[in-house]
Amino acid sequence: MQIDLRTVSIKPQRQTYGHIARRFGDKPASRYQEGTFDLQPTANFHYRPTWDPEREIFDTSRTRLQMKDWYAFKDPRQYYYGAWTLARARQQDTAESNFDFVETRNLGALLADDVRQQALDLLLPLRHAAWGANLNNSAICAYGYGTAITQPCMFHAMDNLAIAQYLTRIGLLLGDTGSLAAAKERWLYAADWQGLRRYVEDSFVVQDWFELFVAQNLVLDGLVYPLFYKTVVEDELSLRGGTAVAMLTQFMTEWYAETTRWVDAQIKTACAESPHNAVMVRDWITAWQSRALEALKPLAQRALGERAGSTLDDLATQFAARVAKCGVPV
């Protein structure tokens, strides 16, 4: 008996979903494209929200930013839900290994008392700032327009929740539950923390969601993370024997480096759209940056002493170079 095997090529009726084919053509699409583009509800709303009857539930007028295509806000990381969860799972494995390494070898107890106390004093209150970032990015996701930007903002919100939880674990590892309570008291009442607290709480009532994106993800994160996790932890505390603290905050430093690419891409896209957008983004940056630097000044003085002024000047210079690369006009 003879059997002839033949290869039969079956041409698919279509390569991807209709809405993706209309945008990119009828060709195989990436998972990022299929899970991101043209998913924003645009029609058939039953009613306008009673809390804002002047607008639709999803409305482009919730920001003064103007875009011809709201899906121009592409994520250079190509994150959709699956890719994001896989990336964060790998980072969580690394973070868990670092925590286990520090805990099993009792490295926290080997820290000098002043180093441990400074780490608790300067890092633990930041969990409240991270919680504020979670709320702000959730608000951007709720009121923003276009899945290309609202989806990664939700990922960003959950990342900030994870950072708040990691900071809590650092407090329990280097201290105890009393350390968390003391950090909350400092956040609420200590004079040197009130500028940052006011910045965070004032951002909660910003109505323009893209201005909130600028205030939180570009300006505040762009100054807080280099100051605390790079200058204070990696430079200051590590030189004084606090390498264990740097290990415990590795997720924050890697996460900031990764998300900076995404934030800068959104700012660059907005500014490239029109001179109107570029000027408006510049004005938002100018206003919020001055507030952020003023809020961080007493914390930098507490952590760095006489070097605080020069350090903040360097941070401002680096930040100015960063926004210039994004196409923000001088």
C-alpha positions in Angstrom: 0.0 0.0 0.0 1.4 3.4 -1.0 0.5 6.6 0.7 1.2 10.0 -0.9 1.7 12.9 1.4 1.0 16.3 0.0 1.2 19.7 1.5 -1.9 21.8 1.1 -1.6 25.5 1.6 -4.9 27.0 2.9 -5.1 30.8 2.5 -6.9 32.4 5.4 -10.0 34.5 4.6 -8.4 37.4 6.6 -5.2 38.0 8.5 -6.5 39.9 11.5 -9.5 41.6 12.9 -11.4 44.1 10.8 -10.6 47.2 12.8 -6.9 46.4 12.7 -7.0 45.7 9.0 -8.7 49.0 8.4 -5.8 50.8 10.1 -2.8 48.7 9.1 -4.0 46.7 6.1 -5.1 43.1 5.9 -1.8 41.5 7.0 -0.7 39.6 10.1 -0.8 41.9 13.1 1.2 41.8 16.3 -0.5 41.0 19.6 0.3 44.5 20.7 -1.6 45.9 17.7 -4.6 43.6 18.2 -4.8 44.4 22.0 -4.4 48.1 21.7 -5.6 49.9 18.6 -9.2 51.2 18.0 -10.6 49.6 21.2 -11.9 52.9 22.6 -15.7 53.1 22.7 -16.9 55.9 20.4 -20.6 55.5 19.8 -23.9 54.2 21.1 -23.7 55.7 24.6 -27.0 55.5 26.4 -26.7 58.7 28.4 -24.2 61.3 29.5 -22.8 61.0 32.9 -24.9 62.8 35.5 -21.7 64.1 37.2 -20.5 65.8 33.9 -23.5 66.3 31.6 -21.6 68.5 29.2 -19.5 65.6 28.0 -19.9 62.1 26.8 -18.7 59.2 29.0 -15.5 59.0 26.9 -14.8 62.5 25.5 -11.7 64.0 23.9 -12.4 67.3 25.5 -11.4 66.2 28.9 -7.9 67.5 28.1 -6.8 70.7 26.3 -4.4 68.6 24.3 -5.5 68.2 20.7 -4.7 65.1 18.6 -5.8 64.1 15.1 -5.3 60.5 16.0 -5.4 59.5 19.7 -3.7 56.2 18.8 -0.5 58.1 17.9 0.6 57.5 21.6 2.4 54.2 20.9 4.3 52.3 23.6 7.9 51.6 22.6 7.9 48.6 24.9 4.9 47.1 23.0 3.1 46.3 26.2 -0.3 44.7 26.1 -1.6 42.8 29.2 0.3 39.5 28.4 3.6 41.1 27.6 3.4 43.4 30.7 2.6 40.6 33.1 5.4 38.4 31.8 7.9 41.3 32.1 6.8 42.1 35.7 6.8 38.4 36.7 10.5 38.2 35.7 11.3 41.3 37.7 9.3 40.1 40.7 11.4 36.9 40.7 14.5 39.0 40.9 13.1 41.2 43.6 12.1 38.2 45.6 15.6 36.8 45.3 17.0 40.0 46.5 14.7 40.1 49.6 15.5 36.5 50.4 19.2 37.1 50.1 19.1 40.1 52.4 16.8 38.4 54.9 18.4 35.0 55.1 21.9 36.5 55.6 20.6 39.0 58.1 22.1 41.9 56.1 19.6 44.3 57.5 21.0 43.8 61.0 24.5 44.4 59.7 23.6 48.0 58.6 24.9 50.8 60.7 22.2 52.3 62.9 22.4 55.7 61.2 22.2 54.1 57.7 19.2 51.9 58.6 17.4 54.9 60.2 18.1 57.2 57.3 16.8 54.5 54.9 13.6 54.2 57.0 13.2 57.9 57.3 13.6 58.7 53.6 12.1 55.7 51.9 9.1 54.6 53.9 7.1 57.9 53.5 7.5 57.5 49.7 5.0 54.6 49.8 2.3 57.2 50.2 3.7 59.1 47.2 3.6 55.8 45.2 0.0 55.2 46.3 -0.8 58.7 45.0 0.8 57.8 41.7 -1.4 54.7 41.6 -4.5 56.9 42.1 -3.4 59.4 39.5 -2.6 56.9 36.8 -6.0 55.2 37.5 -7.6 58.6 36.9 -5.8 59.0 33.6 -7.0 55.6 32.6 -10.6 56.4 33.6 -10.8 59.9 31.9 -8.2 59.6 29.1 -9.0 58.8 25.5 -7.5 56.1 23.4 -6.4 52.7 24.6 -2.9 53.3 23.3 -2.3 55.6 26.3 -5.0 54.6 28.9 -3.9 50.9 28.8 -0.2 51.5 29.8 -1.4 54.1 32.4 -3.3 51.3 34.1 -0.2 49.2 34.0 1.7 52.1 35.5 -0.9 52.4 38.2 -0.4 48.8 39.3 3.4 49.2 39.1 3.2 52.0 41.6 1.0 49.9 43.9 3.8 47.2 43.7 6.4 49.9 44.6 4.3 50.9 47.6 4.2 47.3 48.7 7.9 46.8 48.2 8.6 49.9 50.3 6.3 48.5 53.0 8.3 45.2 53.0 11.5 47.2 53.3 10.1 48.9 56.3 9.2 45.5 57.9 12.6 44.0 57.0 14.7 46.9 58.3 12.3 47.9 61.1 8.9 46.8 62.3 5.3 47.8 62.2 6.2 50.8 64.3 8.4 52.0 61.5 5.5 52.1 59.1 3.4 54.0 61.6 6.2 56.5 62.2 6.6 56.9 58.4 2.9 57.7 58.1 3.2 60.3 60.9 6.2 61.9 59.1 4.2 62.0 55.8 1.3 63.7 57.6 3.0 66.0 60.0 6.8 66.4 59.5 7.6 69.8 58.1 10.2 68.5 55.5 7.6 66.2 53.9 4.7 68.6 53.6 5.8 70.1 50.3 5.8 66.7 48.6 2.6 65.8 50.3 0.9 69.0 49.1 2.2 68.3 45.6 0.7 64.8 45.6 -2.6 65.8 47.1 -3.0 68.8 44.8 -2.4 66.5 41.8 -5.5 64.6 42.9 -7.8 67.4 41.8 -6.2 68.2 38.4 -9.0 67.9 35.9 -7.0 67.8 32.6 -5.8 64.2 32.4 -2.8 64.9 30.2 -1.7 67.7 32.5 -1.9 65.0 35.3 0.3 62.7 33.1 2.9 65.5 32.9 2.7 66.4 36.6 2.9 62.8 37.9 4.7 60.6 35.4 7.1 63.1 33.8 7.9 65.8 36.4 7.4 64.2 39.9 8.7 60.7 39.0 11.5 62.3 36.9 12.8 64.1 39.9 11.9 61.8 42.8 13.4 58.6 41.5 16.8 60.0 40.5 17.1 61.9 43.8 16.0 59.1 46.2 16.9 55.8 44.5 20.0 56.9 42.5 21.6 59.7 44.6 20.5 58.8 48.1 20.4 55.0 48.0 23.0 54.0 45.4 25.4 56.8 46.0 25.0 58.0 49.5 23.9 55.0 51.5 25.9 52.4 49.5 29.1 54.3 50.3 28.3 54.0 54.0 27.7 50.3 53.9 24.1 50.3 52.7 24.4 48.0 49.7 21.6 45.9 51.1 19.2 48.8 50.7 20.3 49.2 47.1 19.5 45.5 46.5 16.0 45.9 48.1 15.2 48.9 45.8 16.5 47.3 42.6 13.0 47.0 41.2 12.4 50.7 41.5 15.6 51.7 39.7 15.1 49.2 36.8 11.4 50.1 36.6 12.1 53.8 36.3 14.7 53.3 33.6 12.2 51.3 31.6 9.2 53.5 32.0 11.1 56.6 31.2 11.2 55.5 27.6 7.5 55.2 27.5 6.8 58.5 29.2 9.2 60.4 27.0 7.6 58.8 23.9 4.2 60.2 24.9 5.5 63.7 25.5 7.4 63.6 22.2 4.3 62.5 20.4 2.1 65.2 22.0 4.6 68.0 21.2 5.2 66.8 17.6 1.4 67.0 16.9 1.2 70.8 16.9 2.9 74.0 18.3 -0.2 74.5 20.4 0.4 71.2 22.2 4.1 71.9 22.6 3.6 75.2 24.2 1.0 73.9 26.5 3.1 70.9 27.6 6.0 73.3 28.2 3.9 75.5 30.5 2.7 72.5 32.4 6.2 71.2 32.9 7.5 74.7 34.0 4.7 75.1 36.6 4.9 71.6 38.1 8.7 71.4 38.0 9.2 74.5 40.1 6.8 73.1 42.7 8.5 69.7 42.7 12.0 71.1 43.2 10.7 73.3 46.0 9.0 70.3 47.6 12.2 68.2 47.4 14.6 70.8 48.7 14.1 70.1 52.5 14.3 66.3 51.9 17.5 66.7 49.9 19.0 68.9 52.6 18.1 66.2 55.2 19.7 63.4 53.1 22.7 65.2 51.6 23.4 68.2 53.8 25.5 70.8 52.1 25.5 68.9 48.8 21.7 69.3 48.5 21.7 72.5 46.5 24.2 71.3 43.9 22.5 67.9 43.6 19.1 69.5 42.9 20.7 71.8 40.4 22.2 68.8 38.6 18.9 67.0 38.7 17.2 70.1 37.2 19.8 70.3 34.4 19.5 66.6 33.6 15.7 66.9 33.6 15.9 69.9 31.2 18.0 67.9 28.8 15.6 65.1 29.0 12.5 67.2 28.1 14.5 69.0 25.4 15.0 65.6 23.7 11.2 65.1 23.8 10.7 68.2 21.6 9.5 70.5 24.4 10.3 74.1 23.3 12.6 76.1 25.5 
